[in-house]
Amino acid sequence: MPQPVDLPALEAGTGPLTFVFLHYWAGSGQEWRLVLEELSADFHCLAPDLRGFGQAPAPPLGYAVEDYAADILAFIKQRGLTSFVLVGHSMGAKMAMFVASEQPVGLRGLVLVAPSPPTIEPMTDEERSASLKAFGRPEAAAATFNKIVVRPVSEAVKASIIADNLRASHPAWDAWMRYGSRENIAARLCLVQVPCFILTGSADPIMSPSVHGLETLPYLPDNTPLEILGGVGHLPPLEAPQEVARLLREFVGKNRL
């Protein structure tokens, strides 16, 4: 297995409980900044860039789900976290599920936002080919924004989403499309023993709520709730940051984390 890489991270707030936020494919930790603003008064928050995205190192190899999980586990150890909740979005949710299956000391809960399922992500060959060809193309990045964002966002948020897309590394971009999204880690999820929660947008054009009900929920602990945000697309942390923060607070409160 490749050696873990150091992950740069947004950081805000203090408190006995830490939220560790993992971003979507072709994104970065910046996607969580509005949620951090909502939570940092009461919680310690960390949003790392994952390898090959944002400002994280982009080695030529090492983009399996297990490699990302090793980076995240090393990040948690380096930061000395003793009580934390993992929050993974889309691609980052698959990494979060793998990390949770490792039962790291201090893990208190797992939240999955519009998650890529632990099974093979549903995607046609045409969609996969189009995504591979879209790398580094500004017009394709703009088209992706128009597709995945449903609720209105500010011009600054739009610019950040497009910039993150265009600064993704080629190895990370291709590896997720060709291999990572096709990995099946469902057999590991019987090892997840913390409270879990799924939240998603009702208008997500990438993965509808039914995908989560069929491909993710059955592998999580019994009575894991699924919350659907009305009129939200694939980027709830940027389309509905206040609602996401409220639901995270409620998850912590209900489970006494």
N, C-alpha and C positions, 0 to 999 in steps of 0.2 A: 504493500500500500504506500502511495506517496506520502511524504512528510506533511503534517499540517502546516498551513500558512497563517501568518498573523493577519487578523481581520480588523481593519479600521472601523470605527463605529461612532454613530451619533450617541450622545449620552446626556441625560437630563434627570434632575430630581434626586431625591434621597428617600430612604425608607427601608424598613426591614424586608420588604418583598420587592423583587426585581422582575420586570417584564423584559424578556429577551425576544425581540421582534425580528423575524426572518422574511426577506422580501421575495417578490415574484421574479420570474424569468425576465431578463432584460430590464430589470429595475435596479434599485439600490436601497440602502438603509434610509435614504432621503424620503422614500414613500411614507415613512411613519412619522415624519416631523410634526404634522398637525395633530396626530394622536398623542405624541409626546407632550405637546403643549397642553393638552387636556388632562393628562395624568400626572405630570411631573410634580405637582404640588403635594402629592401623597405617595408616590411610588418612585423607585429607582428604575430608570428605563434605559435600555441599550438596544441599538438597532445597527448591527454590523452589516457591512458590505460582504457578500459571499464571494468566494474565489471566482475571479474572472469577470466580476461585475463591479460597478462603481469604481472605487479607488483601491480595491483589493488586488493583490498579486494575481497574475494570470499565467501560471505555468503551462507548458505545452500539453501536459497530461494531468490526470487526477480529477476527473469530473463525474465519477460515479456518485450515486447517492451516498454510499458509504464514505467516500472521500470528503464530501461536504459535511457529513455528520462528524467525522473526525476533527475537522476544523472547528466546528461549533463546540464540541466537547472540550477541545483544547482552549477555546476562547472562554468558556465557562470556568475552567480550572484557573486560567491565568487571571481572571477577574476576581477569583476567590468568592464566587457566588455560593451562598449556603441556603437560600430560599428563593426560588424563581419559578415563573410561569413562562413556558415557551408559547409564542404566538407566531404561527407560520402562515404565510399567504401564498396560495397557488403553488409554484415550485417549492417555495420555502416551507410549505406545509408538509410536503413529502419528506423533506429533510428533518423537520421537527418530529414527525412520526417515527423516523428511524432513531433519532436521538432519544426520544421517550422510551423506545423499546430497549435501549441500553440501560434504563433505570438509573440515570445519574443521581448521585446523592444531592439532595436539595430540591429536586424537581417536585413542584407542588400541583401543577396543572398543565393541560395542553389545550390550546385554542387553535382551531383551524379555520382560516378565512378563505372562502372560495377555493378549497384545497384541490390540488392535483391529487387524484386518488392514490391509495397504496397499490392498486392494481395498475394495469397498463392504461395510460391516459387516452380517453376516446378521441381520436383524431384521424381524419381520412388521409390517405397518401397524398392527395392533392393539397390539403392544408399543410401537411408537414413539408412538402416540397416548396410551397409558396413561402413558408416561414424561413426555410433555409436560404432561399434566394433573396430574402428581404434584408439580409445583414448589411449594415452600414449605409443604407440608402435613406436619405432624409425624407423622400416622398413616401416611402414605405412606412417609416416611423410615424409620420403624420397620419397616414391611413390607419395604422394600428391604433393610434390614439382615438381616432373617430369611431373605430369599431368597438373598443373595449370600455370607453367611458360613456356613460349614459346620463348621469346627472350633470348639470352645469358645474364647471370648476373655473377658477381664475386663470387668467393668461399666464401667471407665474407658475401655477401648478401644471398647466399644459406644457409650458416650456421645459419644466423639470422632467416630466414624463418622457418627452421626446429626447432630451439630452441624455437621460439614463439609457434609453434604447440605443442611441448612437455611440455611446462609449463602452458598451459591452464588448468583451474580447471575442474574437472569432472562435477560439477553442471552446469556450464556455457556451457560446451561442449554439454551435453545431452539436456539442456533446449532449446537451439537454434534448434537443430535437431528435437526434438519432438514437440516443441510448437511455438517458436518464428518465425521460417521460415514459419509456417502455419498460422500465424496471418494475418488477412485481415484488413488493415487500410485505404483502398482506399477511403472510405467515408469521411475521415478527410481531404483529400488533397484539397478539394474545399476551405479550409481555408488558403491555402498557397498563399500569396499575394506578393511575392518578385520574382525578376528575377531568373530563373532556367536554368540549363544546365546539360546535360548528356554526359559523355564521356566513351568510352569503347574500348576494343580491338577487332579487326576483327577476331582473332583466339582464343577467349575466349572459353575454353571447358566446362565451367560451365554454363554460360548464354550467348547465342549468341546475337548479336545486335538486331535480330528480337524480342527476348524476351522483350527488353527494349521498342521497338517500339509498341508492343502489350499490355504489362502489366504495363508499367510505364508512358510513354509519354502521353497517353490519359488523365491521371489524373492531369497533371501539367498545368500551365498557357499556353494559346495559344501562339504559335510561340516559344516554348522552343526548342532550337537546340539540335541535337544529333550528336556528333563528334565521328568518328570511327578511331582509331589508327591502321594502317596497321601492321600486323604481331605481334601483342601484345596479350598476354594471359590474365589471370584473375588478374594479379597484375601490372597494369599500373604504380603505384607510384614507383615500384622497377625495372620494365622492361624498362620504358620510362620516367624517372623523369624529364628530361629537357623538353620533349614535354608536360607533364602534367603541369609543372610550366608555360610554355609559354601560354598554353590555359587558365590557371587561371588568368594570367596577362591580357590576351585579354578579358576575361569575365568581369573583374573589369573595364577595360577601356571602353568597349562598353556600359556598363550599368552605367558608371560614379559613381561608388560606392566609 
